[in-house]
């Protein structure tokens, strides 16, 4: 028989497993993080800007009292 040996089979590719870890981050609010906002002392422009930050558009043509009421209601529902 001819003396030629068959070529060795190529080595199999290594199996790479990707492990994904789910990390749950819990936001903790400390007393230092809490900012007390006095809506009654804010100007109408400040109320309007603060409202926008919290997802409500206030109409400055309304009275200061009405803006504060609308904002408090929105904040209590969110």
PDB file with one MODEL, atoms N, CA, C and O in Angstrom:
MODEL        1
ATOM      1  N   UNK A   1       0.823  -1.146   0.000  1.00  0.00           N
ATOM      2  CA  UNK A   1       0.000   0.000   0.000  1.00  0.00           C
ATOM      3  C   UNK A   1       0.871   1.212   0.000  1.00  0.00           C
ATOM      4  O   UNK A   1       1.971   1.150   0.549  1.00  0.00           O
ATOM      5  N   UNK A   2       0.491   2.233  -0.534  1.00  0.00           N
ATOM      6  CA  UNK A   2       1.252   3.361  -0.971  1.00  0.00           C
ATOM      7  C   UNK A   2       2.035   4.133   0.054  1.00  0.00           C
ATOM      8  O   UNK A   2       2.809   4.976  -0.400  1.00  0.00           O
ATOM      9  N   UNK A   3       1.970   4.001   1.273  1.00  0.00           N
ATOM     10  CA  UNK A   3       2.772   4.714   2.240  1.00  0.00           C
ATOM     11  C   UNK A   3       2.290   6.120   2.552  1.00  0.00           C
ATOM     12  O   UNK A   3       2.866   6.759   3.432  1.00  0.00           O
ATOM     13  N   UNK A   4       1.290   6.629   1.899  1.00  0.00           N
ATOM     14  CA  UNK A   4       0.771   7.961   2.215  1.00  0.00           C
ATOM     15  C   UNK A   4      -0.272   7.839   3.312  1.00  0.00           C
ATOM     16  O   UNK A   4      -1.182   7.012   3.254  1.00  0.00           O
ATOM     17  N   UNK A   5      -0.107   8.682   4.298  1.00  0.00           N
ATOM     18  CA  UNK A   5      -1.087   8.699   5.383  1.00  0.00           C
ATOM     19  C   UNK A   5      -2.129   9.780   5.084  1.00  0.00           C
ATOM     20  O   UNK A   5      -1.794  10.823   4.521  1.00  0.00           O
ATOM     21  N   UNK A   6      -3.374   9.541   5.451  1.00  0.00           N
ATOM     22  CA  UNK A   6      -4.389  10.570   5.214  1.00  0.00           C
ATOM     23  C   UNK A   6      -4.114  11.796   6.099  1.00  0.00           C
ATOM     24  O   UNK A   6      -3.610  11.672   7.215  1.00  0.00           O
ATOM     25  N   UNK A   7      -4.453  12.964   5.581  1.00  0.00           N
ATOM     26  CA  UNK A   7      -4.238  14.210   6.323  1.00  0.00           C
ATOM     27  C   UNK A   7      -5.130  14.216   7.564  1.00  0.00           C
ATOM     28  O   UNK A   7      -6.279  13.779   7.505  1.00  0.00           O
ATOM     29  N   UNK A   8      -4.603  14.710   8.688  1.00  0.00           N
ATOM     30  CA  UNK A   8      -5.428  14.743   9.902  1.00  0.00           C
ATOM     31  C   UNK A   8      -6.601  15.717   9.720  1.00  0.00           C
ATOM     32  O   UNK A   8      -6.489  16.719   9.014  1.00  0.00           O
ATOM     33  N   UNK A   9      -7.706  15.405  10.361  1.00  0.00           N
ATOM     34  CA  UNK A   9      -8.887  16.270  10.282  1.00  0.00           C
ATOM     35  C   UNK A   9      -8.572  17.582  10.996  1.00  0.00           C
ATOM     36  O   UNK A   9      -7.876  17.586  12.011  1.00  0.00           O
ATOM     37  N   UNK A  10      -9.086  18.702  10.463  1.00  0.00           N
ATOM     38  CA  UNK A  10      -8.816  19.979  11.133  1.00  0.00           C
ATOM     39  C   UNK A  10      -9.445  19.997  12.528  1.00  0.00           C
ATOM     40  O   UNK A  10     -10.483  19.379  12.767  1.00  0.00           O
ATOM     41  N   UNK A  11      -8.798  20.715  13.431  1.00  0.00           N
ATOM     42  CA  UNK A  11      -9.308  20.815  14.808  1.00  0.00           C
ATOM     43  C   UNK A  11     -10.621  21.591  14.803  1.00  0.00           C
ATOM     44  O   UNK A  11     -10.758  22.583  14.087  1.00  0.00           O
ATOM     45  N   UNK A  12     -11.566  21.149  15.583  1.00  0.00           N
ATOM     46  CA  UNK A  12     -12.841  21.876  15.618  1.00  0.00           C
ATOM     47  C   UNK A  12     -12.651  23.267  16.221  1.00  0.00           C
ATOM     48  O   UNK A  12     -11.788  23.480  17.072  1.00  0.00           O
ATOM     49  N   UNK A  13     -13.476  24.205  15.760  1.00  0.00           N
ATOM     50  CA  UNK A  13     -13.419  25.576  16.284  1.00  0.00           C
ATOM     51  C   UNK A  13     -13.860  25.559  17.745  1.00  0.00           C
ATOM     52  O   UNK A  13     -14.785  24.832  18.104  1.00  0.00           O
ATOM     53  N   UNK A  14     -13.207  26.353  18.584  1.00  0.00           N
ATOM     54  CA  UNK A  14     -13.626  26.380  19.994  1.00  0.00           C
ATOM     55  C   UNK A  14     -15.023  27.003  20.112  1.00  0.00           C
ATOM     56  O   UNK A  14     -15.384  27.898  19.348  1.00  0.00           O
ATOM     57  N   UNK A  15     -15.773  26.529  21.049  1.00  0.00           N
ATOM     58  CA  UNK A  15     -17.121  27.048  21.293  1.00  0.00           C
ATOM     59  C   UNK A  15     -16.992  28.213  22.270  1.00  0.00           C
ATOM     60  O   UNK A  15     -16.442  28.063  23.361  1.00  0.00           O
ATOM     61  N   UNK A  16     -17.505  29.374  21.867  1.00  0.00           N
ATOM     62  CA  UNK A  16     -17.455  30.554  22.723  1.00  0.00           C
ATOM     63  C   UNK A  16     -18.873  30.843  23.190  1.00  0.00           C
ATOM     64  O   UNK A  16     -19.772  31.047  22.374  1.00  0.00           O
ATOM     65  N   UNK A  17     -19.069  30.859  24.486  1.00  0.00           N
ATOM     66  CA  UNK A  17     -20.377  31.163  25.042  1.00  0.00           C
ATOM     67  C   UNK A  17     -20.341  32.571  25.627  1.00  0.00           C
ATOM     68  O   UNK A  17     -19.425  32.930  26.368  1.00  0.00           O
ATOM     69  N   UNK A  18     -21.338  33.348  25.286  1.00  0.00           N
ATOM     70  CA  UNK A  18     -21.441  34.691  25.829  1.00  0.00           C
ATOM     71  C   UNK A  18     -22.422  34.655  26.985  1.00  0.00           C
ATOM     72  O   UNK A  18     -23.568  34.232  26.828  1.00  0.00           O
ATOM     73  N   UNK A  19     -21.973  35.095  28.132  1.00  0.00           N
ATOM     74  CA  UNK A  19     -22.833  35.131  29.308  1.00  0.00           C
ATOM     75  C   UNK A  19     -23.165  36.589  29.582  1.00  0.00           C
ATOM     76  O   UNK A  19     -22.279  37.428  29.749  1.00  0.00           O
ATOM     77  N   UNK A  20     -24.449  36.869  29.625  1.00  0.00           N
ATOM     78  CA  UNK A  20     -24.897  38.228  29.901  1.00  0.00           C
ATOM     79  C   UNK A  20     -25.507  38.229  31.285  1.00  0.00           C
ATOM     80  O   UNK A  20     -26.426  37.464  31.576  1.00  0.00           O
ATOM     81  N   UNK A  21     -24.989  39.090  32.130  1.00  0.00           N
ATOM     82  CA  UNK A  21     -25.534  39.228  33.475  1.00  0.00           C
ATOM     83  C   UNK A  21     -26.437  40.432  33.523  1.00  0.00           C
ATOM     84  O   UNK A  21     -26.078  41.509  33.048  1.00  0.00           O
ATOM     85  N   UNK A  22     -27.595  40.254  34.089  1.00  0.00           N
ATOM     86  CA  UNK A  22     -28.511  41.372  34.237  1.00  0.00           C
ATOM     87  C   UNK A  22     -28.240  42.021  35.590  1.00  0.00           C
ATOM     88  O   UNK A  22     -28.270  41.368  36.633  1.00  0.00           O
ATOM     89  N   UNK A  23     -27.978  43.302  35.542  1.00  0.00           N
ATOM     90  CA  UNK A  23     -27.714  44.041  36.767  1.00  0.00           C
ATOM     91  C   UNK A  23     -28.881  44.978  37.009  1.00  0.00           C
ATOM     92  O   UNK A  23     -29.230  45.790  36.153  1.00  0.00           O
ATOM     93  N   UNK A  24     -29.469  44.859  38.165  1.00  0.00           N
ATOM     94  CA  UNK A  24     -30.588  45.723  38.517  1.00  0.00           C
ATOM     95  C   UNK A  24     -30.054  46.807  39.436  1.00  0.00           C
ATOM     96  O   UNK A  24     -29.487  46.535  40.494  1.00  0.00           O
ATOM     97  N   UNK A  25     -30.253  48.045  38.999  1.00  0.00           N
ATOM     98  CA  UNK A  25     -29.790  49.179  39.782  1.00  0.00           C
ATOM     99  C   UNK A  25     -31.011  49.817  40.424  1.00  0.00           C
ATOM    100  O   UNK A  25     -31.964  50.199  39.745  1.00  0.00           O
ATOM    101  N   UNK A  26     -30.964  49.923  41.713  1.00  0.00           N
ATOM    102  CA  UNK A  26     -32.069  50.544  42.432  1.00  0.00           C
ATOM    103  C   UNK A  26     -31.626  51.928  42.863  1.00  0.00           C
ATOM    104  O   UNK A  26     -30.596  52.104  43.515  1.00  0.00           O
ATOM    105  N   UNK A  27     -32.432  52.905  42.480  1.00  0.00           N
ATOM    106  CA  UNK A  27     -32.104  54.273  42.849  1.00  0.00           C
ATOM    107  C   UNK A  27     -32.571  54.502  44.279  1.00  0.00           C
ATOM    108  O   UNK A  27     -33.731  54.268  44.620  1.00  0.00           O
ATOM    109  N   UNK A  28     -31.656  54.959  45.092  1.00  0.00           N
ATOM    110  CA  UNK A  28     -31.968  55.212  46.490  1.00  0.00           C
ATOM    111  C   UNK A  28     -31.925  56.712  46.713  1.00  0.00           C
ATOM    112  O   UNK A  28     -30.945  57.379  46.382  1.00  0.00           O
ATOM    113  N   UNK A  29     -32.992  57.223  47.272  1.00  0.00           N
ATOM    114  CA  UNK A  29     -33.061  58.650  47.554  1.00  0.00           C
ATOM    115  C   UNK A  29     -32.749  58.859  49.021  1.00  0.00           C
ATOM    116  O   UNK A  29     -33.391  58.288  49.902  1.00  0.00           O
ATOM    117  N   UNK A  30     -31.762  59.679  49.259  1.00  0.00           N
ATOM    118  CA  UNK A  30     -31.438  60.013  50.640  1.00  0.00           C
ATOM    119  C   UNK A  30     -31.978  61.401  50.934  1.00  0.00           C
ATOM    120  O   UNK A  30     -32.400  62.124  50.032  1.00  0.00           O
ATOM    121  N   UNK A  31     -31.958  61.755  52.181  1.00  0.00           N
ATOM    122  CA  UNK A  31     -32.452  63.077  52.552  1.00  0.00           C
ATOM    123  C   UNK A  31     -31.653  64.180  51.868  1.00  0.00           C
ATOM    124  O   UNK A  31     -32.179  65.261  51.603  1.00  0.00           O
ATOM    125  N   UNK A  32     -30.393  63.910  51.586  1.00  0.00           N
ATOM    126  CA  UNK A  32     -29.548  64.907  50.926  1.00  0.00           C
ATOM    127  C   UNK A  32     -29.993  65.136  49.485  1.00  0.00           C
ATOM    128  O   UNK A  32     -29.793  66.222  48.940  1.00  0.00           O
ATOM    129  N   UNK A  33     -30.605  64.102  48.853  1.00  0.00           N
ATOM    130  CA  UNK A  33     -31.026  64.197  47.460  1.00  0.00           C
ATOM    131  C   UNK A  33     -32.353  64.938  47.294  1.00  0.00           C
ATOM    132  O   UNK A  33     -32.660  65.427  46.207  1.00  0.00           O
ATOM    133  N   UNK A  34     -33.124  65.018  48.352  1.00  0.00           N
ATOM    134  CA  UNK A  34     -34.453  65.606  48.268  1.00  0.00           C
ATOM    135  C   UNK A  34     -34.335  67.126  48.278  1.00  0.00           C
ATOM    136  O   UNK A  34     -33.729  67.721  49.169  1.00  0.00           O
ATOM    137  N   UNK A  35     -34.935  67.731  47.261  1.00  0.00           N
ATOM    138  CA  UNK A  35     -34.939  69.184  47.162  1.00  0.00           C
ATOM    139  C   UNK A  35     -36.372  69.645  47.389  1.00  0.00           C
ATOM    140  O   UNK A  35     -37.286  69.239  46.672  1.00  0.00           O
ATOM    141  N   UNK A  36     -36.555  70.472  48.364  1.00  0.00           N
ATOM    142  CA  UNK A  36     -37.885  70.983  48.652  1.00  0.00           C
ATOM    143  C   UNK A  36     -38.097  72.227  47.810  1.00  0.00           C
ATOM    144  O   UNK A  36     -37.294  73.159  47.835  1.00  0.00           O
ATOM    145  N   UNK A  37     -39.192  72.225  47.063  1.00  0.00           N
ATOM    146  CA  UNK A  37     -39.499  73.345  46.182  1.00  0.00           C
ATOM    147  C   UNK A  37     -40.758  74.020  46.723  1.00  0.00           C
ATOM    148  O   UNK A  37     -41.786  73.375  46.931  1.00  0.00           O
ATOM    149  N   UNK A  38     -40.657  75.312  46.944  1.00  0.00           N
ATOM    150  CA  UNK A  38     -41.814  76.076  47.405  1.00  0.00           C
ATOM    151  C   UNK A  38     -42.438  76.754  46.197  1.00  0.00           C
ATOM    152  O   UNK A  38     -41.982  77.807  45.751  1.00  0.00           O
ATOM    153  N   UNK A  39     -43.484  76.135  45.677  1.00  0.00           N
ATOM    154  CA  UNK A  39     -44.122  76.636  44.468  1.00  0.00           C
ATOM    155  C   UNK A  39     -44.728  78.018  44.681  1.00  0.00           C
ATOM    156  O   UNK A  39     -44.789  78.823  43.752  1.00  0.00           O
ATOM    157  N   UNK A  40     -45.174  78.291  45.899  1.00  0.00           N
ATOM    158  CA  UNK A  40     -45.832  79.572  46.188  1.00  0.00           C
ATOM    159  C   UNK A  40     -44.886  80.767  46.078  1.00  0.00           C
ATOM    160  O   UNK A  40     -45.329  81.893  45.850  1.00  0.00           O
ATOM    161  N   UNK A  41     -43.594  80.526  46.238  1.00  0.00           N
ATOM    162  CA  UNK A  41     -42.640  81.640  46.161  1.00  0.00           C
ATOM    163  C   UNK A  41     -42.025  81.790  44.774  1.00  0.00           C
ATOM    164  O   UNK A  41     -41.289  82.744  44.521  1.00  0.00           O
ATOM    165  N   UNK A  42     -42.323  80.852  43.877  1.00  0.00           N
ATOM    166  CA  UNK A  42     -41.772  80.923  42.516  1.00  0.00           C
ATOM    167  C   UNK A  42     -42.541  81.948  41.686  1.00  0.00           C
ATOM    168  O   UNK A  42     -43.727  82.195  41.905  1.00  0.00           O
ATOM    169  N   UNK A  43     -41.829  82.533  40.730  1.00  0.00           N
ATOM    170  CA  UNK A  43     -42.492  83.432  39.782  1.00  0.00           C
ATOM    171  C   UNK A  43     -43.249  82.592  38.758  1.00  0.00           C
ATOM    172  O   UNK A  43     -43.066  81.376  38.685  1.00  0.00           O
ATOM    173  N   UNK A  44     -44.094  83.239  37.972  1.00  0.00           N
ATOM    174  CA  UNK A  44     -44.841  82.520  36.939  1.00  0.00           C
ATOM    175  C   UNK A  44     -43.898  81.886  35.918  1.00  0.00           C
ATOM    176  O   UNK A  44     -44.143  80.777  35.443  1.00  0.00           O
ATOM    177  N   UNK A  45     -42.828  82.589  35.586  1.00  0.00           N
ATOM    178  CA  UNK A  45     -41.848  82.032  34.644  1.00  0.00           C
ATOM    179  C   UNK A  45     -41.153  80.804  35.243  1.00  0.00           C
ATOM    180  O   UNK A  45     -40.917  79.814  34.551  1.00  0.00           O
ATOM    181  N   UNK A  46     -40.832  80.883  36.531  1.00  0.00           N
ATOM    182  CA  UNK A  46     -40.196  79.743  37.202  1.00  0.00           C
ATOM    183  C   UNK A  46     -41.157  78.553  37.260  1.00  0.00           C
ATOM    184  O   UNK A  46     -40.755  77.408  37.053  1.00  0.00           O
ATOM    185  N   UNK A  47     -42.427  78.838  37.542  1.00  0.00           N
ATOM    186  CA  UNK A  47     -43.422  77.767  37.564  1.00  0.00           C
ATOM    187  C   UNK A  47     -43.539  77.114  36.189  1.00  0.00           C
ATOM    188  O   UNK A  47     -43.626  75.891  36.080  1.00  0.00           O
ATOM    189  N   UNK A  48     -43.541  77.929  35.153  1.00  0.00           N
ATOM    190  CA  UNK A  48     -43.639  77.421  33.790  1.00  0.00           C
ATOM    191  C   UNK A  48     -42.445  76.501  33.480  1.00  0.00           C
ATOM    192  O   UNK A  48     -42.625  75.411  32.938  1.00  0.00           O
ATOM    193  N   UNK A  49     -41.245  76.940  33.822  1.00  0.00           N
ATOM    194  CA  UNK A  49     -40.035  76.146  33.564  1.00  0.00           C
ATOM    195  C   UNK A  49     -40.045  74.858  34.387  1.00  0.00           C
ATOM    196  O   UNK A  49     -39.704  73.789  33.882  1.00  0.00           O
ATOM    197  N   UNK A  50     -40.437  74.967  35.651  1.00  0.00           N
ATOM    198  CA  UNK A  50     -40.490  73.797  36.518  1.00  0.00           C
ATOM    199  C   UNK A  50     -41.530  72.803  35.997  1.00  0.00           C
ATOM    200  O   UNK A  50     -41.311  71.592  36.013  1.00  0.00           O
ATOM    201  N   UNK A  51     -42.649  73.328  35.541  1.00  0.00           N
ATOM    202  CA  UNK A  51     -43.677  72.469  34.965  1.00  0.00           C
ATOM    203  C   UNK A  51     -43.173  71.716  33.749  1.00  0.00           C
ATOM    204  O   UNK A  51     -43.443  70.524  33.602  1.00  0.00           O
ATOM    205  N   UNK A  52     -42.449  72.392  32.882  1.00  0.00           N
ATOM    206  CA  UNK A  52     -41.888  71.732  31.686  1.00  0.00           C
ATOM    207  C   UNK A  52     -40.958  70.595  32.074  1.00  0.00           C
ATOM    208  O   UNK A  52     -40.966  69.539  31.442  1.00  0.00           O
ATOM    209  N   UNK A  53     -40.149  70.808  33.121  1.00  0.00           N
ATOM    210  CA  UNK A  53     -39.231  69.764  33.584  1.00  0.00           C
ATOM    211  C   UNK A  53     -39.991  68.521  34.037  1.00  0.00           C
ATOM    212  O   UNK A  53     -39.454  67.413  34.028  1.00  0.00           O
ATOM    213  N   UNK A  54     -41.251  68.720  34.434  1.00  0.00           N
ATOM    214  CA  UNK A  54     -42.051  67.611  34.950  1.00  0.00           C
ATOM    215  C   UNK A  54     -43.185  67.212  34.009  1.00  0.00           C
ATOM    216  O   UNK A  54     -44.127  66.531  34.414  1.00  0.00           O
ATOM    217  N   UNK A  55     -43.087  67.639  32.755  1.00  0.00           N
ATOM    218  CA  UNK A  55     -43.996  67.155  31.724  1.00  0.00           C
ATOM    219  C   UNK A  55     -45.350  67.840  31.638  1.00  0.00           C
ATOM    220  O   UNK A  55     -46.313  67.240  31.161  1.00  0.00           O
ATOM    221  N   UNK A  56     -45.440  69.079  32.089  1.00  0.00           N
ATOM    222  CA  UNK A  56     -46.694  69.806  31.966  1.00  0.00           C
ATOM    223  C   UNK A  56     -46.411  71.195  31.400  1.00  0.00           C
ATOM    224  O   UNK A  56     -45.449  71.856  31.793  1.00  0.00           O
ATOM    225  N   UNK A  57     -47.249  71.618  30.487  1.00  0.00           N
ATOM    226  CA  UNK A  57     -47.109  72.953  29.896  1.00  0.00           C
ATOM    227  C   UNK A  57     -48.134  73.861  30.572  1.00  0.00           C
ATOM    228  O   UNK A  57     -49.340  73.634  30.480  1.00  0.00           O
ATOM    229  N   UNK A  58     -47.641  74.877  31.241  1.00  0.00           N
ATOM    230  CA  UNK A  58     -48.516  75.818  31.946  1.00  0.00           C
ATOM    231  C   UNK A  58     -48.686  77.080  31.112  1.00  0.00           C
ATOM    232  O   UNK A  58     -47.784  77.481  30.376  1.00  0.00           O
ATOM    233  N   UNK A  59     -49.838  77.690  31.236  1.00  0.00           N
ATOM    234  CA  UNK A  59     -50.156  78.915  30.506  1.00  0.00           C
ATOM    235  C   UNK A  59     -49.984  80.100  31.455  1.00  0.00           C
ATOM    236  O   UNK A  59     -50.765  80.270  32.391  1.00  0.00           O
ATOM    237  N   UNK A  60     -48.965  80.911  31.211  1.00  0.00           N
ATOM    238  CA  UNK A  60     -48.673  82.036  32.110  1.00  0.00           C
ATOM    239  C   UNK A  60     -49.760  83.106  32.109  1.00  0.00           C
ATOM    240  O   UNK A  60     -49.725  84.023  32.929  1.00  0.00           O
ATOM    241  N   UNK A  61     -50.713  82.998  31.207  1.00  0.00           N
ATOM    242  CA  UNK A  61     -51.814  83.965  31.219  1.00  0.00           C
ATOM    243  C   UNK A  61     -52.746  83.709  32.409  1.00  0.00           C
ATOM    244  O   UNK A  61     -53.521  84.580  32.806  1.00  0.00           O
ATOM    245  N   UNK A  62     -52.655  82.500  32.966  1.00  0.00           N
ATOM    246  CA  UNK A  62     -53.457  82.181  34.155  1.00  0.00           C
ATOM    247  C   UNK A  62     -52.823  82.851  35.372  1.00  0.00           C
ATOM    248  O   UNK A  62     -51.670  83.281  35.340  1.00  0.00           O
ATOM    249  N   UNK A  63     -53.604  82.927  36.439  1.00  0.00           N
ATOM    250  CA  UNK A  63     -53.092  83.545  37.667  1.00  0.00           C
ATOM    251  C   UNK A  63     -52.022  82.654  38.298  1.00  0.00           C
ATOM    252  O   UNK A  63     -51.956  81.453  38.033  1.00  0.00           O
ATOM    253  N   UNK A  64     -51.197  83.258  39.126  1.00  0.00           N
ATOM    254  CA  UNK A  64     -50.150  82.533  39.848  1.00  0.00           C
ATOM    255  C   UNK A  64     -50.779  81.394  40.647  1.00  0.00           C
ATOM    256  O   UNK A  64     -50.279  80.269  40.643  1.00  0.00           O
ATOM    257  N   UNK A  65     -51.865  81.696  41.323  1.00  0.00           N
ATOM    258  CA  UNK A  65     -52.550  80.700  42.148  1.00  0.00           C
ATOM    259  C   UNK A  65     -52.999  79.518  41.290  1.00  0.00           C
ATOM    260  O   UNK A  65     -52.826  78.365  41.685  1.00  0.00           O
ATOM    261  N   UNK A  66     -53.573  79.799  40.120  1.00  0.00           N
ATOM    262  CA  UNK A  66     -54.051  78.745  39.226  1.00  0.00           C
ATOM    263  C   UNK A  66     -52.886  77.890  38.717  1.00  0.00           C
ATOM    264  O   UNK A  66     -53.013  76.669  38.624  1.00  0.00           O
ATOM    265  N   UNK A  67     -51.764  78.511  38.389  1.00  0.00           N
ATOM    266  CA  UNK A  67     -50.588  77.763  37.921  1.00  0.00           C
ATOM    267  C   UNK A  67     -50.095  76.811  39.006  1.00  0.00           C
ATOM    268  O   UNK A  67     -49.769  75.655  38.734  1.00  0.00           O
ATOM    269  N   UNK A  68     -50.045  77.317  40.247  1.00  0.00           N
ATOM    270  CA  UNK A  68     -49.595  76.485  41.371  1.00  0.00           C
ATOM    271  C   UNK A  68     -50.551  75.305  41.543  1.00  0.00           C
ATOM    272  O   UNK A  68     -50.105  74.175  41.742  1.00  0.00           O
ATOM    273  N   UNK A  69     -51.856  75.553  41.468  1.00  0.00           N
ATOM    274  CA  UNK A  69     -52.843  74.478  41.614  1.00  0.00           C
ATOM    275  C   UNK A  69     -52.673  73.425  40.519  1.00  0.00           C
ATOM    276  O   UNK A  69     -52.682  72.227  40.803  1.00  0.00           O
ATOM    277  N   UNK A  70     -52.519  73.867  39.270  1.00  0.00           N
ATOM    278  CA  UNK A  70     -52.350  72.934  38.152  1.00  0.00           C
ATOM    279  C   UNK A  70     -51.089  72.098  38.323  1.00  0.00           C
ATOM    280  O   UNK A  70     -51.091  70.891  38.079  1.00  0.00           O
ATOM    281  N   UNK A  71     -50.032  72.744  38.738  1.00  0.00           N
ATOM    282  CA  UNK A  71     -48.753  72.057  38.905  1.00  0.00           C
ATOM    283  C   UNK A  71     -48.828  71.051  40.052  1.00  0.00           C
ATOM    284  O   UNK A  71     -48.356  69.922  39.915  1.00  0.00           O
ATOM    285  N   UNK A  72     -49.412  71.446  41.170  1.00  0.00           N
ATOM    286  CA  UNK A  72     -49.552  70.520  42.311  1.00  0.00           C
ATOM    287  C   UNK A  72     -50.393  69.314  41.926  1.00  0.00           C
ATOM    288  O   UNK A  72     -50.075  68.183  42.294  1.00  0.00           O
ATOM    289  N   UNK A  73     -51.463  69.559  41.185  1.00  0.00           N
ATOM    290  CA  UNK A  73     -52.317  68.436  40.756  1.00  0.00           C
ATOM    291  C   UNK A  73     -51.546  67.499  39.844  1.00  0.00           C
ATOM    292  O   UNK A  73     -51.625  66.280  39.993  1.00  0.00           O
ATOM    293  N   UNK A  74     -50.807  68.055  38.908  1.00  0.00           N
ATOM    294  CA  UNK A  74     -50.014  67.219  37.979  1.00  0.00           C
ATOM    295  C   UNK A  74     -48.972  66.404  38.742  1.00  0.00           C
ATOM    296  O   UNK A  74     -48.802  65.212  38.483  1.00  0.00           O
ATOM    297  N   UNK A  75     -48.283  67.038  39.671  1.00  0.00           N
ATOM    298  CA  UNK A  75     -47.224  66.353  40.424  1.00  0.00           C
ATOM    299  C   UNK A  75     -47.798  65.250  41.321  1.00  0.00           C
ATOM    300  O   UNK A  75     -47.156  64.218  41.520  1.00  0.00           O
ATOM    301  N   UNK A  76     -48.993  65.462  41.856  1.00  0.00           N
ATOM    302  CA  UNK A  76     -49.586  64.447  42.733  1.00  0.00           C
ATOM    303  C   UNK A  76     -50.065  63.231  41.943  1.00  0.00           C
ATOM    304  O   UNK A  76     -50.171  62.137  42.497  1.00  0.00           O
ATOM    305  N   UNK A  77     -50.358  63.414  40.644  1.00  0.00           N
ATOM    306  CA  UNK A  77     -50.829  62.324  39.807  1.00  0.00           C
ATOM    307  C   UNK A  77     -49.710  61.583  39.101  1.00  0.00           C
ATOM    308  O   UNK A  77     -49.957  60.554  38.472  1.00  0.00           O
ATOM    309  N   UNK A  78     -48.494  62.078  39.192  1.00  0.00           N
ATOM    310  CA  UNK A  78     -47.400  61.403  38.468  1.00  0.00           C
ATOM    311  C   UNK A  78     -46.491  60.660  39.377  1.00  0.00           C
ATOM    312  O   UNK A  78     -45.528  60.045  38.920  1.00  0.00           O
TER     313      UNK A  78
ENDMDL
END
